[in-house]
Structures are given as C-alpha cells and as structure tokens.
Amino acid sequence: MPNNASNYLRSRELLSRQASLLVVIDVQEKLAPLICETERLLVNCSKLVQSAQLFDVPFFATEQYPQGLGPTVPALAEHLPDRPAKLRFSCAEVLNWPPAAERTDDRFQVVLCGIEAHVCVLQTAFDLLAAGYQVFLAADAVGSRRQLDWKIALERLAAAGATIVTTESVLFEWCETAEAPEFKQFVAIVKPKNL
C-alpha cells in the first residue's frame, strides 16, 4: 500500500530537483581525451545535463582558458550554450552566486561534474562549501588525468563535507518516484544501451 504523501518527510540528505543546481566544469576538447575513463565521464555528464533539462534543474557550465584547452566537447556543448571562460581554477567567481542562505530560490544543493577532479572541481567544491551550499560530486562524472589524483580529491572532499555520489544516484533522487510524469523520458536517459 502506498505511503500517505501527507505524512511523508523526505531527508535533506537526498537530492531534490527543487533544491538542486548542476555545474559542468571544463569538459573541453583538448583536456577530455587525457582523462582516465573519458568515455564514462562524457556519458555520465551527458546524462546529468539531460536529466537536469528534464527535471527543470538549473545547469551551468564553464571553460578553463578555452584559447589553450579548446571549447567544451561538441556532445555537451550543444546542450550548454552559455559557457563562461575563466582563468581562476574555481568556478565560484564566474558563477557569481550569493551565499546559499541569501538565495531567493531555495536552491542549496549543487551537483558537480567535469574535470579535473583534483583542480577545478575540488577548488569549486571548497568555495561552494564555504558559501554554505550542500555539495555533491558525481564520482563517475568527474575525472583526472591520473587515477591517484581523482581518488585523493574525492577523499579530501568527502572529509571536508562534500557528498560523494554516482550519476545514477543523482538521477533517481531527482526523479524521486516512478509516478513522476517524466518517468518514461527518464528511463530512456538512464537505461543502459545494452538492455
């Protein structure tokens, strides 16, 4: 028998489409091929962007020194028209968000994906944590050139209060229920290609 929705209180530790923001960090043409497990990262970043569009989660993207590292990879660029360039490794400056407590839209959860885990992703995460945001890192949608850098970055961020998740966890938390009107479209995004 279904739960009585009026008595249901969802944990603030779970992502909510109403409280979330997505940031795609520096997934650029000259850097992406050098990243460990590039294909997995690109597929999962794409799933996050498609799901953010589906569930009305605001999403943002950045490019680190595009003159040298090139633009965002084409598969993502077509969904991310606004990609401000930056020189600072953290994206916080170009995002220019107020502290979480001062937001007028009640969005305090930030999902990060992109590259590199130990540089731009890590520095962005620390700046957002300092501004009071609840930060989630999609571990299978962030990467580094070296596996050790990726591993240590996630350990350091987890110790500092960021929540390490997988792409699929993010997607199912945004969807929340099989009764969601978007569920059929959602299944098309998450369904593995070999099923």
C-alpha positions in Angstrom: 0.0 0.0 0.0 1.5 3.4 -1.0 2.7 5.8 1.8 0.4 8.6 2.8 2.0 11.5 1.0 0.8 14.0 3.6 2.9 12.2 6.3 6.0 11.7 4.2 9.0 13.8 5.1 12.0 13.4 2.7 15.5 13.6 4.0 17.5 16.8 3.3 20.5 14.4 2.6 18.7 13.3 -0.6 18.9 15.5 -3.7 15.7 17.3 -4.7 15.0 18.7 -8.1 13.5 21.8 -6.4 16.7 22.4 -4.4 19.4 21.4 -6.9 21.8 23.1 -9.3 24.2 21.4 -11.7 27.6 22.6 -12.7 29.5 21.1 -15.6 33.2 22.0 -15.1 35.6 22.4 -18.0 34.9 19.3 -20.2 37.0 20.6 -23.0 38.2 19.2 -26.3 42.0 19.2 -25.6 41.7 18.0 -22.0 39.0 15.4 -22.2 41.0 12.8 -24.1 43.7 12.8 -21.5 41.3 11.9 -18.6 41.1 8.4 -17.2 37.9 6.7 -18.3 36.9 9.6 -20.6 34.0 7.8 -22.2 32.4 7.1 -18.9 32.8 10.7 -17.8 31.3 12.0 -21.0 28.3 9.7 -20.9 27.6 10.5 -17.3 27.9 14.3 -17.8 25.5 14.0 -20.7 23.0 12.0 -18.5 23.2 14.7 -15.8 22.6 17.5 -18.3 19.7 15.7 -20.0 18.1 14.9 -16.6 18.6 18.5 -15.4 16.7 19.7 -18.5 14.0 17.1 -17.9 13.5 17.9 -14.3 13.9 21.7 -14.6 17.2 21.7 -12.5 19.1 24.9 -13.5 22.5 23.9 -15.0 25.7 25.9 -15.7 29.0 25.1 -17.5 32.4 26.7 -17.6 35.5 26.5 -19.7 39.1 26.9 -18.4 41.2 29.1 -20.7 39.4 27.9 -23.9 42.1 29.6 -26.1 44.5 26.9 -24.9 42.3 24.0 -23.9 39.7 24.4 -26.6 35.9 24.6 -26.3 33.6 22.2 -24.5 33.3 18.8 -26.3 30.6 19.0 -29.0 28.4 16.4 -27.5 27.9 18.6 -24.4 28.3 22.0 -26.0 25.1 21.6 -27.9 23.2 21.4 -24.6 25.3 24.1 -22.8 25.0 27.3 -24.8 26.4 29.6 -22.1 29.9 28.6 -21.0 31.8 31.5 -19.5 35.5 31.4 -19.8 37.7 31.5 -16.7 41.3 31.6 -15.6 40.8 31.0 -11.9 40.6 27.3 -11.3 37.5 27.6 -9.1 34.2 28.3 -10.9 32.7 30.2 -8.0 33.9 33.5 -9.3 32.2 33.2 -12.7 29.1 31.6 -11.2 28.8 34.6 -9.0 26.2 33.1 -6.7 25.3 34.6 -3.4 25.9 32.5 -0.2 23.3 29.7 0.0 21.5 31.4 2.9 20.9 34.5 0.8 19.4 32.8 -2.3 15.8 33.7 -3.1 15.0 30.4 -4.8 15.8 27.9 -2.0 18.4 26.1 -4.1 21.2 25.0 -1.8 22.3 21.6 -3.3 25.0 21.7 -6.0 25.9 18.7 -8.1 29.3 18.9 -9.7 30.7 17.0 -12.7 33.6 17.6 -15.0 37.4 17.9 -14.9 39.8 17.9 -13.3 38.7 16.4 -10.0 41.8 17.5 -8.1 42.0 21.0 -9.6 38.9 22.9 -10.8 36.3 20.5 -9.4 38.0 20.4 -6.0 38.5 24.2 -5.7 34.9 24.9 -6.9 33.6 22.4 -4.3 35.5 24.0 -1.5 34.4 27.5 -2.4 30.8 26.4 -2.6 31.0 24.6 0.7 32.4 27.8 2.2 29.4 29.7 0.8 27.0 27.3 2.6 26.0 25.0 -0.3 25.5 21.3 0.1 27.9 19.9 -2.5 27.5 16.5 -4.3 30.2 15.1 -6.5 29.2 12.6 -9.1 32.3 10.4 -8.8 31.7 8.7 -12.1 31.2 12.0 -13.9 34.4 13.7 -12.6 37.9 12.8 -13.7 41.6 13.5 -13.7 44.5 12.6 -15.9 45.8 10.3 -13.1 43.7 7.9 -11.1 45.5 8.8 -7.8 44.7 12.5 -8.2 41.0 11.6 -8.7 41.0 9.3 -5.7 42.7 11.7 -3.3 40.5 14.6 -4.4 37.3 12.6 -3.6 38.7 11.5 -0.3 39.7 15.1 0.6 36.3 16.5 -0.4 34.4 13.8 1.5 36.4 14.6 4.6 35.5 18.3 4.2 31.8 17.6 4.0 31.0 17.1 0.3 28.8 14.1 -0.5 30.3 11.6 -3.0 27.5 10.0 -5.2 27.2 8.3 -8.5 25.4 9.8 -11.5 22.6 7.2 -11.2 22.0 8.2 -7.6 21.6 11.8 -8.6 19.2 10.9 -11.4 17.0 8.7 -9.3 16.9 11.2 -6.4 15.8 14.0 -8.9 13.1 11.7 -10.2 12.1 10.5 -6.7 9.1 8.3 -7.8 8.1 6.0 -10.6 4.9 8.1 -10.5 6.7 11.2 -11.8 5.1 12.5 -15.0 8.6 12.5 -16.6 9.4 8.9 -15.7 9.1 7.4 -19.2 11.5 10.0 -20.6 13.8 9.5 -17.5 14.0 5.7 -18.1 15.2 6.5 -21.7 18.1 8.5 -20.2 19.2 6.0 -17.6 18.6 2.8 -19.4 21.9 1.2 -20.3 22.4 0.9 -24.1 22.8 -2.9 -23.9 19.3 -3.6 -22.4 
